[in-house]
């Protein structure tokens, strides 16, 4: 699940980068604001990928150790 999520997220990031480059290049020049916009969005995308992958990896390891997944509140029902 973790590698699949990573591939999907990278694909989405690539698509959004293509869209940003298209809109930034509509006037034929990429000004300072558009460069900052692109940098900030890329940084936010990297943060989201990191949070998503770390959460999924943590859940996979937790399932591997305990053999069950927690409920919506994070409590393990199999452990007392």
C-alpha positions in Angstrom: 0.0 0.0 0.0 2.8 2.4 0.9 4.6 2.2 -2.5 1.3 2.4 -4.4 0.4 5.6 -2.5 3.8 7.0 -3.1 3.5 6.4 -6.9 0.0 7.9 -7.0 1.1 11.0 -5.0 4.2 11.5 -7.3 1.9 11.2 -10.3 -0.5 13.9 -8.9 2.5 16.2 -8.0 3.8 15.8 -11.6 0.4 16.7 -13.0 -0.1 19.7 -10.8 3.4 20.9 -11.6 2.5 20.7 -15.3 -0.6 22.7 -14.7 1.3 25.3 -12.7 3.9 25.6 -15.4 1.2 26.1 -18.1 -0.5 28.9 -16.2 2.8 30.5 -15.2 3.8 30.6 -18.9 0.6 32.0 -20.3 2.1 35.5 -20.6 5.4 34.1 -21.9 7.5 35.1 -18.9 7.8 33.6 -15.4 8.0 36.5 -13.0 9.2 36.5 -9.4 5.7 36.0 -8.0 5.2 32.9 -10.1 8.5 31.5 -9.1 7.7 32.0 -5.4 4.2 30.5 -6.0 5.7 27.4 -7.6 8.3 27.0 -4.8 5.8 27.3 -2.0 3.3 24.9 -3.6 6.1 22.4 -4.2 7.1 22.6 -0.6 3.5 22.1 0.6 3.2 19.1 -1.7 6.4 17.6 -0.3 5.0 18.1 3.2 1.8 16.4 2.3 3.6 13.4 0.7 5.8 13.1 3.8 2.8 13.1 6.2 0.8 10.7 4.1 3.6 8.2 3.6 4.7 8.4 7.3 1.1 7.8 8.4 0.6 4.8 6.1 4.0 3.3 7.1 3.2 3.7 10.8 -0.2 2.0 10.3 1.4 -0.8 8.3 4.1 -1.4 11.0 1.4 -1.2 13.7 -0.7 -3.8 11.9 2.4 -6.0 11.4 3.2 -6.0 15.1 -0.3 -6.3 16.6 -2.2 -8.0 13.8 -5.1 -5.6 13.8 -5.9 -2.1 12.8 -7.0 0.6 15.3 -10.5 2.0 15.2 -11.4 5.6 14.2 -10.2 6.9 17.6 -6.9 5.1 17.4 -7.7 2.5 20.1 -6.6 -1.2 19.6 -9.6 -3.4 20.3 -7.5 -6.6 20.4 -5.3 -5.3 23.2 -6.5 -5.0 26.8 
